[in-house]
Amino acid sequence: MDVDYPFADKILTITKCGRICIENKKINVSTVLSGQKVGITQVDDKIWLVQFMNYDVGYFDTDTCRLEPTSNPFGVKLLPM
Protein backbone atom coordinates (compact mmCIF):
# COMPACT_ATOMS: atom_id res chain seq x y z
CA MET A 1 0.00 0.00 0.00
CA ASP A 2 1.42 3.36 -1.03
CA VAL A 3 1.04 6.12 1.51
CA ASP A 4 0.52 9.62 0.16
CA TYR A 5 1.76 12.77 1.89
CA PRO A 6 0.09 15.58 -0.08
CA PHE A 7 1.04 18.34 2.38
CA ALA A 8 4.63 17.23 3.04
CA ASP A 9 7.54 19.28 1.76
CA LYS A 10 9.56 16.12 1.08
CA ILE A 11 8.94 12.39 1.05
CA LEU A 12 11.87 10.27 2.20
CA THR A 13 12.47 6.56 2.64
CA ILE A 14 13.77 5.28 5.98
CA THR A 15 17.09 3.46 5.43
CA LYS A 16 17.80 -0.10 6.59
CA CYS A 17 19.53 1.33 9.64
CA GLY A 18 16.48 3.43 10.55
CA ARG A 19 17.57 6.88 9.36
CA ILE A 20 16.44 9.61 7.04
CA CYS A 21 19.01 11.70 5.22
CA ILE A 22 18.45 15.39 4.51
CA GLU A 23 20.98 18.08 3.61
CA ASN A 24 23.85 15.58 4.06
CA LYS A 25 22.70 14.94 7.64
CA LYS A 26 21.45 11.68 9.14
CA ILE A 27 18.52 11.63 11.54
CA ASN A 28 17.80 8.42 13.45
CA VAL A 29 14.10 7.56 13.34
CA SER A 30 13.54 3.82 13.90
CA THR A 31 14.61 0.55 12.32
CA VAL A 32 11.00 -0.57 12.71
CA LEU A 33 10.16 1.78 9.82
CA SER A 34 13.05 0.77 7.57
CA GLY A 35 12.03 0.81 3.93
CA GLN A 36 8.90 2.86 4.65
CA LYS A 37 8.25 6.32 3.24
CA VAL A 38 7.70 9.24 5.60
CA GLY A 39 6.68 12.79 4.91
CA ILE A 40 8.63 15.68 6.37
CA THR A 41 7.34 19.22 6.62
CA GLN A 42 9.32 22.28 7.61
CA VAL A 43 7.44 23.98 10.46
CA ASP A 44 10.03 26.61 11.41
CA ASP A 45 13.57 27.66 10.54
CA LYS A 46 15.55 24.38 10.63
CA ILE A 47 12.66 22.54 12.38
CA TRP A 48 10.97 19.65 10.59
CA LEU A 49 7.98 17.43 11.42
CA VAL A 50 8.24 13.72 10.53
CA GLN A 51 4.97 11.95 9.70
CA PHE A 52 4.24 8.28 9.09
CA MET A 53 0.80 7.61 7.65
CA ASN A 54 -1.58 9.73 9.76
CA TYR A 55 0.77 9.95 12.75
CA ASP A 56 3.20 12.67 13.75
CA VAL A 57 6.36 10.77 14.72
CA GLY A 58 8.35 13.74 16.01
CA TYR A 59 10.33 16.87 15.27
CA PHE A 60 13.99 17.33 14.44
CA ASP A 61 16.20 20.29 13.74
CA THR A 62 18.99 20.27 11.20
CA ASP A 63 21.51 21.57 13.75
CA THR A 64 21.33 18.72 16.29
CA CYS A 65 19.90 16.04 13.94
CA ARG A 66 18.04 14.61 16.92
CA LEU A 67 14.44 13.44 16.58
CA GLU A 68 12.24 14.42 19.53
CA PRO A 69 9.09 12.28 19.65
CA THR A 70 5.61 13.75 19.91
CA SER A 71 3.18 12.41 22.47
CA ASN A 72 2.20 8.77 22.05
CA PRO A 73 -0.81 8.65 19.69
CA PHE A 74 -1.68 5.18 21.05
CA GLY A 75 -1.44 6.16 24.71
CA VAL A 76 -4.30 6.42 27.16
CA LYS A 77 -6.33 9.56 26.75
CA LEU A 78 -7.98 10.81 29.91
CA LEU A 79 -10.93 13.12 29.69
CA PRO A 80 -11.25 15.94 32.23
CA MET A 81 -14.01 15.44 34.79
C-alpha positions in Angstrom: 0.0 0.0 0.0 1.4 3.4 -1.0 1.0 6.1 1.5 0.5 9.6 0.2 1.8 12.8 1.9 0.1 15.6 -0.1 1.0 18.3 2.4 4.6 17.2 3.0 7.5 19.3 1.8 9.6 16.1 1.1 8.9 12.4 1.1 11.9 10.3 2.2 12.5 6.6 2.6 13.8 5.3 6.0 17.1 3.5 5.4 17.8 -0.1 6.6 19.5 1.3 9.6 16.5 3.4 10.6 17.6 6.9 9.4 16.4 9.6 7.0 19.0 11.7 5.2 18.5 15.4 4.5 21.0 18.1 3.6 23.8 15.6 4.1 22.7 14.9 7.6 21.5 11.7 9.1 18.5 11.6 11.5 17.8 8.4 13.5 14.1 7.6 13.3 13.5 3.8 13.9 14.6 0.6 12.3 11.0 -0.6 12.7 10.2 1.8 9.8 13.1 0.8 7.6 12.0 0.8 3.9 8.9 2.9 4.6 8.3 6.3 3.2 7.7 9.2 5.6 6.7 12.8 4.9 8.6 15.7 6.4 7.3 19.2 6.6 9.3 22.3 7.6 7.4 24.0 10.5 10.0 26.6 11.4 13.6 27.7 10.5 15.6 24.4 10.6 12.7 22.5 12.4 11.0 19.6 10.6 8.0 17.4 11.4 8.2 13.7 10.5 5.0 12.0 9.7 4.2 8.3 9.1 0.8 7.6 7.6 -1.6 9.7 9.8 0.8 10.0 12.7 3.2 12.7 13.8 6.4 10.8 14.7 8.4 13.7 16.0 10.3 16.9 15.3 14.0 17.3 14.4 16.2 20.3 13.7 19.0 20.3 11.2 21.5 21.6 13.7 21.3 18.7 16.3 19.9 16.0 13.9 18.0 14.6 16.9 14.4 13.4 16.6 12.2 14.4 19.5 9.1 12.3 19.6 5.6 13.7 19.9 3.2 12.4 22.5 2.2 8.8 22.0 -0.8 8.6 19.7 -1.7 5.2 21.0 -1.4 6.2 24.7 -4.3 6.4 27.2 -6.3 9.6 26.8 -8.0 10.8 29.9 -10.9 13.1 29.7 -11.3 15.9 32.2 -14.0 15.4 34.8 
